[in-house]
Amino acid sequence: MELIKSYIDISVVCLIVEAKKLDMSNTSEFKKAVALHLPSEIHIVLDMSQVEFIDSTGLGAILSLLRHVRARGAELRLCSVQPRVMAMFELVRVQKIVPLSRTQNEAAAAFTLSKAA
């Protein structure tokens, strides 16, 4: 699985998951790829626009990412979540733990707003 890294601004990195599914078959690879993009105190936006399916191991990988990001003094937001994946998130209440945004720009702006408050 490839992740594309693009800086939105100096304190936010966007990672785009380029896989149709995030499940037991690729979560190990996902974790390794994401680990390369975890500098200290840099907020992460995880763009889920291409992910059409996620299972419990994929959810676990996202929660693991959240723990790592918070341990480095930053936060994680998910954006562009597809309806089928959103249904799974709602079922297990992921949105109560990991903030969701509609777009990359909206997610980045949310970091800026929370910093100003």
N, C-alpha and C positions, 0 to 999 in steps of 0.2 A: 504494500500500500504506500502510495506517495502522499506526502503532506507538502503543500505549498506554503511557504512562509512569506508573508508580506507585511511590512510595517504600516500600520495605520497612522501612528504618530510615535513619538519617542518612548512612550510608556505602555504601548499596546501592540501585541503581535497577533496577527490573525493566522490561524492554521485551518486549511481547508481539507477536510477528509475526502479523499478521492477514491471512495469505495462505495458500492451500492449497498453493502451490508457491513455491519460491525458486530461480529459474533465470535464464537469459539474458534473459528477457522483463522481469524486474523487479529485477535486482540493482542496477542504477544507482539506481533509486528507493529501494531498501532502504538503500544506502550513504548517500544524502542524508538520509533520514529518521533514521537512526541517528546521523549526525554532529551533529544538533541536540541529542542527549542524551548528550554525552560531556564532562561537566565533569571537572576534574582530580581525581585521587585518589578517585573514586567507583567502586566495583565495579559491574559490570554483570551482571545475570542476563538471559539471552535465552531467553524462553519460546517453545519451538518446538511447542507443543501443537496448533496449527492447521495446521502445515506437513506435508503428506502426501507431497511430492516435493521432492527437491533434486538439482541437477546440479552439475557441476564449477564453474560460475560462482558458484553459490550457496555452495559450499564455499569458494571463493576469497574471497567477500565476508565470510564468517565469519572466515576467517583474517586478512583485512585489518582487520576490526574488532578482533580480538585484538591485532594489532600496535599499533593506535592506542590501545587501552585500556592496554596495558602501557607504552607511551611516556609516558602520563600518570600513571604510578605506581600503577596499579590492576590488577585482574584481571577476567577474563571467565569465566562458567560458563554452560553450556547446561542447560536443564531441560525436562522433559515431551516428550522426543523420541519421535515416533511410530515404530512398528516398521519401516516401510519406509525411513524416513529413517535410523534406527539401523543398518539393514543397510548402507546406503551409508557411514555413518560408520565402521562396523567394517571394511568393505572397504578403505578408505583410511587407517584407524587415526587418525581425528580425535580419538577419546577419549584418545589418548596425548598430544595437544597441548592440547586444550581439555577441562577437567574437565566431567563430566556429573553431573546430579542428577535425581532423580525429580520433585521439586516445586520451586516457587519458594521455599517456606519452608526446605526442605532445602538449597537452593543458598545462600540467605542465611546460614543457620546455619554452613555450611562456611566462609564468609568470616570469621565471628566466631571459629570454632574455630582457623583458621589464624593469625588475628591474636593469639590468646591463646598460641599455641605458641611 
